[in-house]
Amino acid sequence: MSGLSAVHEAVDRGEWQLALDALDTSGAESEGPEGLELRARAHYGNGEFEASVSAWEALHALLVAEGDVAGAAMAASMVAMYLMMDTGLMAPVRGWLRRAERMLDGHAEVPANAIIAVVRGYERFMCGDMAAAGANAALAIDIGSRLGVDPAVVIGRVCAARVTIFHGQVDEGLELLDEIAIDLMSGAVDPLTTGMMYCELICAAQGMALHDRATEWTEIMDRWRHKGAIGGIGGRCRVHRAEILRITGPCDVAEDEALGACEELRPWMRREFGWPLVELGNIRLRKGDLGGAEEAFLAAHQHAWSPHPGLALLRLAQGDAESASTMISDAILHPFDIPSKQRPPFGDLRLAPLFDAQAEIAAAVGDADTARQAANALAKIAGSYPSRSLAASAALASARVALLDGDLTQAIHTATAATVAWADIGAPFEAAKARLVLAEAHDRSGNADGARMERQAARSGFQSFGAARWAELAAGLVTPAPSSPKPPRSGSATTAIFRCERDTRTICFGETTVLMHDLKGLRYVERLLADPGREFHVLDLIAVEQGSLPTGRTIDHGEAAVDSNAGAGLPVLDDQARDAYRRRLAEVDEDIDEATRMNDLGRVALAQRDREYLIAELTQAAGLGGRQRTTGGTAERARTSVTRSIRYSLERLAEHHPAVAAHLWQSVNTGTYCVYNPDPLAPILWDV
């Protein structure tokens, strides 16, 4: 029996650290081919992606030196597979595939040929070459079936199904995916392949806005992950759960899943880390945390991931409709074409969310022509890819156009259809938005009671979903509340009270005074009200709320100081990751040289983006004086805590004093820095 039998047993049980510890005490045998492959698998399971890839690379080099062509080619193809799964960098993937292919040129067919074909198929799929993707998927299925390479067969079948859907054969493609889902549930495939393919099935359904099917597959994957997830699969499953919860609610749970996914996927994803960040931004936008949404969207952009349509809709929510219009138009003209397994890589499907947002933004600024173009494009996509969600989006876009055209009968008809469809799907936020459009149509047609009923229903929908900010805005549409304070526009200041004695807070705003139990979030708000316009770091707010500054070395954030010792965070890139990025850069340069010789300008452009991304990551990882930058420390935890506390306190305040809560929702911005920015033309002097 092999001296590494204990390591094999630990790997089979998923006890990754135990396996690595055993390898470290196994002597020379752990540095042989068997030991290196076990080390690669154990590092991956233990959350050490770069260490896993490095072990595969070391195995390749060792087998080349030993003259084992088939083994070396398999190791090279596994490097390509792992890079494809988690980095989103296709140039290094192509480099390792070429290396494996050259080794097997003229060699008898071996299992590595099946892995090469399936990785090549997905690389081509992600880069938009559907003909080559389909051909390589078929080749992987053929070779894998004959040589018993089950992962290549399963992955090849999924790739083939996605290509089929892309070509418009939606029903046939979905039937293929259903068959694969049954095979995955049987447990006949290894855990890594099973998890990755569950993820692919869900991504395919999400890309077509098939939320019911995506929900079904996500629930299956979620049950499976608790016993079989490996590597970053658990984090991917949490992103999918967040996607579903973004539709169904509640929003707080959706945000928790998205935050958890970001933490779990931080060691795994490179460029594709933008995927969970955008999902986090979308959820925060719906909750009304505009500052937190912006942070997430901009972080995704830094990972070369498109933040749209979320960022454009955020600008609209912030009152900057001009920027929103420009952003969404540019996103449609220059769609996100970075290779990704998470979204439709090319074609109309990837444009559907952008056209949906463009219709909403254009309607808000009264641009009927643009809204009409967006609605027509969305209707065409919905006609090509049968989906209740796409149809509902198209109906709402049509209702917006009808309102702009003054065709109130058509607006009522299509807005009603959208409302019913979204309610049937189980999407309270979308249904509430549709109700607001329907309410406006009723209002303009003279049906005040109908408009009031729809706005009240919209408010309830937003509240049940957890979108407190939007619920307050809807409430303002239901009852203008003439008794609510309307500060004069002359520049004279209005006085208001926000004082606390012991555990009771007195709040006087306009003609209404209320008493309520004090809350932590209200103490944060009090500090902001005391100094309008000043940006407070969240750590400052926590220090002030606690009554004293934490002890230890401090960093100046303005006039206040905060602790910098606790939770200093992890390096943005550790030494191993930086070395790996430098190796990837060399592989990208090789790919650029080859693509240039072949005059493949599209491939050159994609490889150049890979290069720019890697250089940006290496640059961002270095702080002042070349020191390592860190992430994930105290500031992020404090940001989340302060934001949640403020949101919770304003929700409770709205129950006692809706007018002052609505004012604070509009004027208090949260994030790493928090600020109270009242209307300068209607100043309020707060007695705190």
VOGU-3710 file (C-alpha; in Angstrom, 3 decimals, decimal comma):
1> msglsavhea> 0,000/0,000/0,000  1,208/3,557/-0,758  2,842/5,459/2,058  0,375/8,220/1,258  -2,713/6,136/2,066  -3,520/8,334/5,090  -3,405/11,394/2,845  -5,734/9,732/0,346  -8,186/8,933/3,127  -8,100/12,508/4,464
11> vdrgewqlal> -8,671/13,932/0,975  -11,559/11,542/0,369  -13,146/12,668/3,650  -12,616/16,332/2,803  -10,230/16,850/5,737  -7,980/19,154/3,762  -5,733/20,538/6,475  -5,204/17,062/7,893  -4,179/15,898/4,422  -1,716/18,779/4,058
21> daldtsgaes> -0,257/18,124/7,511  0,174/14,462/6,617  1,902/15,404/3,364  4,316/17,639/5,246  5,425/14,656/7,336  5,495/12,083/4,520  9,059/12,691/3,419  10,261/12,452/-0,190  7,170/10,600/-1,354  5,083/13,749/-0,868
31> egpeglelra> 7,177/15,483/-3,530  6,580/12,760/-6,112  3,771/12,753/-8,694  1,219/11,172/-6,362  2,031/13,534/-3,511  1,924/16,644/-5,703  -1,496/15,744/-7,108  -2,826/15,130/-3,597  -1,309/18,426/-2,497  -3,025/20,249/-5,381
41> rahygngefe> -6,408/18,781/-4,468  -5,961/19,416/-0,737  -4,851/23,025/-1,207  -7,892/23,678/-3,394  -10,254/22,171/-0,856  -8,551/24,182/1,884  -9,207/27,489/0,146  -5,655/28,014/-1,108  -6,200/28,522/-4,815  -2,764/29,752/-5,862
51> asvsawealh> -1,079/27,001/-3,833  -3,247/24,451/-5,650  -2,344/25,803/-9,091  1,310/25,951/-8,110  1,181/22,273/-7,127  -0,326/21,357/-10,506  2,410/23,379/-12,222  5,081/21,612/-10,165  3,554/18,257/-11,084  3,666/19,205/-14,761
61> allvaegdva> 7,344/20,174/-14,542  8,224/16,961/-12,689  6,461/14,722/-15,218  8,079/16,566/-18,139  11,472/15,883/-16,553  10,542/12,218/-16,109  9,404/11,918/-19,725  5,793/11,076/-18,816  4,088/12,803/-21,751  0,515/11,739/-20,956
71> gaamaasmva> 0,856/12,644/-17,280  2,505/15,994/-18,000  -0,226/16,868/-20,507  -2,902/15,967/-17,958  -1,253/18,195/-15,332  -1,077/21,070/-17,841  -4,733/20,607/-18,745  -5,649/20,668/-15,038  -3,805/23,974/-14,617  -5,922/25,291/-17,495
81> mylmmdtglm> -9,086/23,862/-15,916  -8,466/25,463/-12,529  -7,542/28,824/-14,065  -10,707/28,741/-16,153  -12,898/27,881/-13,139  -11,810/30,707/-10,896  -9,766/33,447/-12,575  -11,713/34,514/-15,653  -8,322/35,054/-17,352  -8,520/33,250/-20,665
91> apvrgwlrra> -5,050/34,087/-22,025  -3,244/31,925/-19,415  -5,862/29,200/-19,971  -5,058/29,181/-23,688  -1,331/29,092/-22,922  -1,598/25,944/-20,813  -3,923/24,295/-23,334  -1,400/24,910/-26,110  1,325/23,434/-23,938  -0,721/20,282/-23,367
101> ermldghaev> -1,730/20,020/-27,029  1,851/20,301/-28,235  2,922/17,523/-25,913  0,226/15,189/-27,255  0,744/16,025/-30,922  1,257/12,662/-32,640  0,652/10,811/-29,367  -2,036/8,154/-28,883  -5,328/9,410/-27,449  -5,241/9,663/-23,639
111> panaiiavvr> -7,603/11,044/-20,937  -5,863/14,428/-21,115  -7,326/14,875/-24,607  -10,835/14,852/-23,109  -9,917/17,461/-20,481  -8,225/19,635/-23,107  -11,323/19,470/-25,311  -13,745/20,403/-22,546  -11,614/23,296/-21,265  -11,152/24,510/-24,842
121> gyerfmcgdm> -14,911/24,257/-25,334  -15,670/26,439/-22,326  -12,876/28,877/-23,180  -14,436/29,311/-26,622  -17,938/29,590/-25,126  -16,834/32,315/-22,722  -15,136/34,198/-25,575  -18,182/34,015/-27,854  -16,951/31,491/-30,443  -20,020/29,265/-30,281
131> aaaganaala> -19,131/27,088/-33,279  -15,783/26,097/-31,749  -17,400/25,735/-28,315  -19,950/23,268/-29,649  -17,347/21,291/-31,612  -15,021/20,958/-28,609  -17,891/20,038/-26,291  -18,884/17,221/-28,657  -15,248/16,080/-28,833  -14,970/16,059/-25,025
141> idigsrlgvd> -18,133/13,969/-24,719  -16,866/11,521/-27,340  -13,352/11,052/-25,938  -14,541/11,143/-22,321  -17,154/8,463/-22,992  -14,656/6,168/-24,693  -11,869/6,634/-22,135  -14,011/6,875/-18,998  -13,275/10,535/-18,185  -16,615/11,316/-16,502
151> pavvigrvca> -15,940/14,990/-15,612  -15,181/15,785/-19,260  -18,435/14,132/-20,339  -20,592/16,031/-17,824  -18,932/19,409/-18,392  -19,057/18,869/-22,141  -22,795/18,130/-21,975  -23,436/21,344/-20,036  -21,374/23,372/-22,499  -23,252/21,810/-25,415
161> arvtifhgqv> -26,604/22,615/-23,773  -25,649/26,258/-23,233  -24,512/26,558/-26,847  -27,849/25,065/-27,925  -29,725/27,700/-25,906  -27,550/30,451/-27,339  -28,554/29,381/-30,851  -32,222/29,885/-29,925  -33,134/26,247/-29,310  -34,258/27,062/-25,791
171> deglelldei> -36,536/24,101/-25,096  -33,991/21,589/-26,382  -31,211/23,178/-24,329  -33,292/23,230/-21,155  -34,217/19,578/-21,612  -30,507/18,746/-21,819  -29,843/20,710/-18,630  -32,705/18,938/-16,836  -31,172/15,580/-17,770  -27,801/16,697/-16,426
181> aidlmsgavd> -29,402/17,900/-13,176  -30,818/14,406/-12,623  -27,381/12,876/-13,213  -25,791/15,293/-10,751  -28,352/14,420/-8,082  -27,480/10,750/-8,474  -24,051/11,394/-6,955  -22,257/9,652/-9,812  -19,893/12,589/-10,442  -17,065/13,864/-8,217
191> plttgmmyce> -17,902/16,756/-5,840  -15,901/19,458/-7,649  -17,482/18,721/-11,023  -20,917/18,371/-9,415  -20,681/21,755/-7,698  -19,345/23,560/-10,740  -22,053/22,132/-12,976  -24,838/22,920/-10,510  -23,516/26,482/-10,669  -23,558/26,376/-14,475
201> licaaqgmal> -27,162/25,163/-14,571  -28,254/28,021/-12,338  -26,254/30,581/-14,324  -27,936/29,383/-17,523  -31,386/29,778/-15,936  -30,560/33,191/-14,460  -29,255/34,368/-17,824  -32,678/33,683/-19,335  -34,502/35,170/-16,322  -36,038/31,761/-15,595
211> hdratewtei> -36,326/32,468/-11,886  -38,554/29,515/-11,064  -36,078/27,049/-12,560  -33,129/28,911/-11,051  -34,834/28,730/-7,651  -35,433/24,995/-7,982  -31,829/24,278/-8,952  -30,470/26,641/-6,285  -32,434/24,818/-3,582  -31,032/21,504/-4,803
221> mdrwrhkgai> -27,486/22,889/-4,895  -27,893/24,436/-1,438  -28,946/21,109/0,083  -26,061/19,365/-1,650  -23,379/21,900/-0,669  -23,642/21,207/3,053  -22,242/17,738/2,506  -20,353/17,914/-0,792  -19,123/21,455/-1,509  -15,438/21,847/-2,250
231> ggiggrcrvh> -13,304/24,930/-2,797  -15,293/27,993/-3,735  -18,482/26,071/-4,565  -20,145/26,974/-1,272  -19,547/30,669/-1,942  -20,931/30,384/-5,464  -24,044/28,734/-4,073  -24,480/31,646/-1,674  -24,340/34,120/-4,570  -27,101/32,172/-6,270
241> raeilritgp> -29,159/32,225/-3,068  -28,619/35,988/-2,870  -29,798/36,316/-6,486  -32,998/34,456/-5,665  -33,571/36,436/-2,463  -33,037/39,677/-4,389  -36,194/38,717/-6,265  -38,278/37,148/-3,490  -36,923/38,915/-0,399  -36,457/39,485/2,415
251> cdvaedealg> -33,737/41,955/1,593  -31,845/41,611/4,888  -31,358/37,889/4,318  -30,315/38,539/0,711  -27,643/40,998/1,871  -26,368/38,548/4,483  -26,000/35,870/1,794  -24,217/38,268/-0,563  -21,819/39,422/2,160  -21,165/35,818/3,158
261> aceelrpwmr> -20,507/34,921/-0,467  -17,995/37,752/-0,817  -16,115/36,544/2,223  -16,118/32,912/1,086  -15,092/33,720/-2,481  -12,357/36,220/-1,635  -9,594/33,537/-1,716  -10,963/32,008/-4,923  -12,130/34,442/-7,510  -10,023/36,955/-9,337
271> refgwplvel> -11,782/38,997/-11,997  -15,070/37,141/-11,420  -15,090/38,447/-7,834  -17,018/41,309/-9,436  -19,991/38,944/-9,737  -20,827/38,721/-5,991  -19,927/42,399/-5,549  -22,483/43,474/-8,168  -25,090/41,252/-6,553  -24,343/42,907/-3,200
281> gnirlrkgdl> -24,719/46,318/-4,849  -28,051/45,392/-6,423  -29,418/44,224/-3,085  -28,229/47,317/-1,226  -29,765/49,532/-3,909  -33,112/47,857/-3,337  -32,775/48,209/0,425  -32,087/51,910/0,028  -28,461/51,759/1,214  -27,225/53,976/-1,614
291> ggaeeaflaa> -23,773/54,507/-0,123  -23,218/50,793/0,391  -24,496/50,058/-3,105  -22,044/52,517/-4,614  -19,128/50,973/-2,737  -20,038/47,511/-4,025  -20,546/48,640/-7,621  -17,273/50,577/-7,737  -15,410/47,641/-6,205  -16,833/45,413/-8,946
301> hqhawsphpg> -15,683/47,923/-11,556  -12,168/47,739/-10,100  -12,269/44,001/-10,829  -12,992/44,797/-14,501  -16,596/43,678/-14,020  -19,494/45,693/-15,388  -21,490/47,364/-12,574  -24,447/48,048/-14,875  -27,360/48,338/-14,930  -27,120/48,627/-11,137
311> lallrlaqgd> -24,796/51,648/-11,080  -26,893/53,530/-13,638  -30,054/52,876/-11,595  -28,175/54,027/-8,483  -27,407/57,344/-10,174  -31,118/57,695/-10,963  -31,965/57,021/-7,305  -29,385/59,630/-6,288  -31,140/62,200/-8,466  -28,527/62,307/-11,223
321> aesastmisd> -30,714/61,273/-14,157  -28,324/62,715/-16,734  -25,449/60,495/-15,607  -27,817/57,533/-15,385  -28,909/58,050/-19,006  -25,338/58,388/-20,247  -24,143/55,357/-18,307  -26,868/53,003/-19,489  -26,586/54,119/-23,118  -22,838/53,532/-23,042
331> ailhpfdips> -23,306/50,120/-21,409  -25,639/49,093/-24,244  -23,352/50,434/-26,977  -20,290/48,806/-25,397  -21,595/45,706/-23,588  -19,543/43,780/-21,083  -17,511/41,279/-23,101  -15,072/40,001/-20,496  -15,226/36,168/-20,563  -17,470/34,806/-17,837
341> kqrppfgdlr> -19,400/31,650/-17,045  -21,810/33,581/-14,826  -23,764/35,474/-17,484  -24,629/35,055/-21,170  -21,316/35,881/-22,888  -22,737/37,333/-26,081  -26,049/37,966/-27,820  -29,314/39,614/-26,860  -29,802/37,930/-23,503  -27,007/39,864/-21,846
351> laplfdaqae> -28,629/43,126/-23,008  -32,076/42,455/-21,521  -31,344/43,897/-18,026  -29,743/46,942/-19,666  -32,768/47,672/-21,865  -35,050/47,206/-18,843  -33,073/49,824/-16,915  -32,864/52,144/-19,934  -36,649/52,147/-20,264  -37,009/53,115/-16,588
361> iaaavgdadt> -34,372/55,850/-16,781  -35,675/57,266/-20,062  -39,207/57,370/-18,650  -37,938/59,258/-15,604  -36,419/62,003/-17,800  -39,289/62,039/-20,302  -37,242/60,689/-23,224  -40,015/58,897/-25,135  -37,892/57,918/-28,150  -35,225/56,181/-26,066
371> arqaanalak> -37,829/54,517/-23,854  -39,609/53,214/-26,964  -36,399/51,826/-28,476  -35,566/50,078/-25,213  -39,087/48,663/-24,858  -39,080/47,356/-28,428  -35,679/45,720/-27,962  -36,821/44,119/-24,716  -40,014/42,825/-26,324  -37,974/41,252/-29,133
381> iagsypsrsl> -35,714/39,460/-26,638  -38,714/38,269/-24,624  -40,180/36,860/-27,836  -37,008/34,908/-28,603  -36,473/33,496/-25,106  -39,746/32,458/-23,426  -39,581/33,699/-19,856  -42,286/35,111/-17,603  -39,796/37,557/-16,123  -38,653/38,862/-19,503
391> aasaalasar> -42,285/39,182/-20,584  -43,122/41,110/-17,396  -40,153/43,440/-17,917  -41,221/44,044/-21,519  -44,793/44,787/-20,438  -43,664/47,339/-17,839  -41,357/49,032/-20,349  -44,296/49,239/-22,758  -46,439/50,791/-20,015  -43,812/53,469/-19,392
401> valldgdltq> -43,786/54,336/-23,100  -47,591/54,481/-23,230  -47,573/56,923/-20,312  -45,082/59,148/-22,105  -47,247/59,020/-25,228  -50,397/59,828/-23,248  -52,042/56,520/-24,194  -53,509/55,909/-20,745  -55,664/52,943/-21,751  -52,622/51,087/-23,065
411> aihtataatv> -50,554/52,143/-20,050  -53,149/50,736/-17,649  -53,457/47,512/-19,634  -49,709/46,759/-19,844  -48,882/47,982/-16,325  -51,620/45,713/-14,978  -50,182/42,792/-16,951  -46,721/43,499/-15,539  -48,044/43,787/-11,978  -49,945/40,505/-12,209
421> awadigapfe> -46,975/38,716/-13,784  -44,482/39,886/-11,163  -46,886/39,047/-8,347  -47,396/35,571/-9,811  -43,627/35,065/-10,074  -43,258/36,046/-6,417  -41,244/39,225/-6,949  -42,668/41,845/-4,548  -40,148/44,582/-5,371  -40,784/44,379/-9,132
431> aakarlvlae> -44,533/44,135/-8,543  -44,423/47,264/-6,366  -42,536/49,192/-9,055  -45,114/48,122/-11,629  -47,910/49,242/-9,297  -46,409/52,740/-9,124  -46,514/52,999/-12,916  -50,090/51,693/-12,875  -50,986/54,213/-10,166  -49,668/57,085/-12,266
441> ahdrsgnadg> -51,726/55,888/-15,225  -54,866/55,753/-13,039  -54,097/59,178/-11,611  -53,741/60,789/-15,018  -56,944/59,117/-16,224  -58,875/60,620/-13,298  -59,179/57,449/-11,206  -57,852/58,826/-7,917  -59,154/55,906/-5,845  -57,480/53,380/-8,127
451> armerqaars> -54,220/55,305/-7,967  -54,370/55,453/-4,157  -55,023/51,718/-3,883  -52,073/50,858/-6,135  -49,719/53,154/-4,237  -50,807/51,717/-0,921  -50,232/48,212/-2,294  -46,834/49,286/-3,623  -45,878/50,629/-0,209  -46,900/47,354/1,438
461> gfqsfgaarw> -44,936/45,389/-1,157  -41,801/47,419/-0,579  -42,186/47,076/3,191  -42,657/43,303/3,064  -39,609/43,023/0,832  -37,486/45,125/3,190  -37,033/48,149/0,899  -37,716/50,768/3,562  -36,510/53,744/1,532  -38,770/52,920/-1,400
471> aelaaglvtp> -41,672/52,258/0,961  -41,286/55,758/2,388  -41,164/57,272/-1,091  -44,328/55,365/-2,011  -45,967/56,559/1,207  -45,256/60,129/0,192  -47,128/59,542/-3,038  -50,121/58,099/-1,174  -50,594/61,035/1,218  -48,864/64,344/0,541
481> apsspkpprs> -49,455/65,052/4,256  -50,007/68,813/4,278  -49,025/68,811/7,945  -45,573/67,483/7,063  -42,847/70,106/7,358  -42,114/71,993/4,163  -39,056/74,127/4,984  -39,232/77,531/3,334  -37,105/78,023/0,209  -36,055/81,512/1,240
491> gsattaifrc> -32,968/80,270/3,061  -34,286/80,830/6,586  -33,524/77,927/8,885  -36,100/75,685/10,542  -35,407/74,467/14,073  -35,872/70,823/15,028  -35,079/68,719/18,110  -33,242/65,384/18,314  -32,310/65,132/21,997  -31,838/62,126/24,254
501> erdtrticfg> -32,232/61,953/28,032  -31,219/58,627/29,549  -32,861/56,084/27,240  -35,653/58,268/25,838  -35,264/60,406/22,725  -37,358/63,510/22,029  -37,832/64,304/18,349  -39,592/67,453/17,215  -39,856/68,111/13,496  -42,405/70,482/11,991
511> ettvlmhdlk> -45,561/70,427/14,064  -45,083/66,920/15,429  -43,213/65,878/18,584  -42,693/62,244/19,571  -40,926/60,336/22,319  -39,324/56,981/21,579  -36,834/54,552/23,080  -33,291/55,458/22,055  -31,383/53,200/19,663  -27,742/52,855/18,703
521> glryverlla> -28,460/53,947/15,133  -30,151/57,119/16,407  -26,996/57,971/18,343  -25,032/57,678/15,098  -27,575/59,937/13,376  -27,353/62,457/16,227  -23,610/62,823/15,655  -24,189/63,430/11,957  -26,927/66,006/12,602  -24,591/67,918/14,925
531> dpgrefhvld> -22,196/68,603/12,065  -24,032/68,739/8,692  -21,872/68,157/5,644  -18,989/66,610/7,557  -18,013/63,077/6,545  -17,472/60,772/9,529  -15,538/57,537/9,184  -17,629/54,662/10,562  -14,952/53,897/13,147  -15,269/57,463/14,412
541> liaveqgslp> -19,015/57,037/14,800  -18,565/53,820/16,758  -15,981/55,468/18,999  -18,252/58,428/19,708  -21,304/56,227/20,314  -19,328/54,174/22,822  -18,405/57,328/24,680  -14,642/57,152/24,232  -12,021/56,430/21,646  -10,534/52,909/21,639
551> tgrtidhgea> -7,046/52,567/23,068  -3,941/51,772/21,028  -2,169/53,382/18,071  -4,494/55,671/16,182  -4,943/56,959/12,658  -6,251/60,456/12,006  -9,476/60,542/9,962  -9,957/64,277/10,299  -10,571/65,693/13,747  -11,170/62,324/15,393
561> avdsnagagl> -8,969/59,280/15,736  -9,733/55,583/15,649  -8,089/52,334/16,589  -6,017/50,690/13,851  -4,848/47,596/15,666  -7,919/45,398/15,840  -8,775/43,409/12,774  -6,053/44,878/10,580  -7,225/42,641/7,747  -5,580/40,300/5,277
571> pvlddqarda> -3,202/41,208/2,460  -4,993/42,045/-0,782  -2,547/39,650/-2,457  -0,197/37,396/-0,528  3,315/36,582/-1,729  2,196/33,407/-3,467  -0,613/35,201/-5,294  1,705/38,007/-6,435  4,192/35,476/-7,800  1,342/33,674/-9,573
581> yrrrlaevde> 0,092/36,938/-11,085  3,562/37,620/-12,451  3,622/34,153/-14,044  0,179/34,805/-15,492  1,466/38,069/-16,987  4,191/36,171/-18,833  1,578/33,708/-20,127  -0,633/36,593/-21,264  2,278/38,142/-23,167  2,853/34,833/-24,945
591> dideatrmnd> -0,812/34,701/-25,904  -0,677/38,263/-27,241  2,397/37,438/-29,335  0,749/34,358/-30,839  -2,559/36,132/-31,500  -0,666/38,997/-33,148  1,157/36,558/-35,443  -2,207/35,026/-36,375  -3,737/38,495/-36,892  -6,510/37,571/-34,425
601> lgrvalaqrd> -7,375/41,088/-33,288  -10,291/40,000/-31,097  -8,093/37,622/-29,137  -5,417/40,310/-28,818  -7,989/42,705/-27,337  -9,200/40,134/-24,789  -5,638/39,242/-23,801  -4,767/42,922/-23,415  -7,653/43,247/-20,967  -6,276/40,276/-19,027
611> reyliaeltq> -2,921/42,028/-18,915  -4,417/45,334/-17,775  -6,385/43,550/-15,057  -3,336/41,716/-13,693  -1,217/44,878/-13,675  -4,004/46,778/-11,901  -4,287/44,035/-9,266  -0,556/44,043/-8,632  -0,540/47,836/-8,428  -3,496/47,977/-6,030
621> aaglggrqrt> -1,855/45,367/-3,804  1,025/47,741/-3,073  0,501/50,583/-0,632  2,709/53,532/0,242  6,395/52,687/0,198  5,650/49,334/-1,425  3,911/48,007/1,691  1,152/45,445/1,289  -2,386/46,765/1,300  -4,906/44,839/3,367
631> tggtaerart> -8,618/44,206/3,132  -11,452/42,673/5,109  -10,503/44,278/8,445  -12,235/46,441/11,033  -13,457/49,162/8,654  -15,600/46,810/6,548  -17,167/45,189/9,601  -17,803/48,631/11,097  -19,330/49,892/7,845  -21,786/47,010/7,792
641> svtrsirysl> -22,642/47,408/11,480  -23,189/51,177/11,350  -25,253/50,990/8,156  -27,511/48,291/9,558  -27,968/50,165/12,851  -28,916/53,408/11,101  -31,321/51,643/8,731  -32,995/49,775/11,584  -33,382/52,918/13,681  -34,914/54,875/10,781
651> erlaehhpav> -37,370/52,062/10,111  -38,452/52,230/13,762  -38,531/56,036/13,640  -40,851/55,871/10,611  -43,409/54,086/12,774  -43,503/57,081/15,160  -42,671/60,062/12,924  -42,828/59,281/9,174  -41,949/62,824/8,099  -38,636/63,064/9,931
661> aahlwqsvnt> -37,761/59,497/8,898  -38,394/60,358/5,251  -36,194/63,461/5,602  -33,354/61,435/7,124  -33,637/58,668/4,490  -33,080/61,378/1,893  -30,346/63,287/3,697  -28,192/60,696/5,496  -25,692/58,837/3,330  -24,001/55,739/4,743
671> gtycvynpdp> -20,875/53,855/3,743  -17,291/53,810/4,980  -17,868/57,538/5,486  -21,270/58,749/6,672  -22,659/62,259/6,256  -25,815/64,301/6,794  -26,424/66,478/3,719  -29,664/68,488/4,085  -31,099/70,676/1,345  -28,980/73,895/1,445
681> lapilwdv> -32,002/75,923/0,327  -34,042/74,669/3,273  -31,594/74,454/6,201  -32,569/72,843/9,500  -30,959/73,730/12,805  -30,933/70,611/14,953  -31,004/70,871/18,736  -29,100/67,696/19,746
//
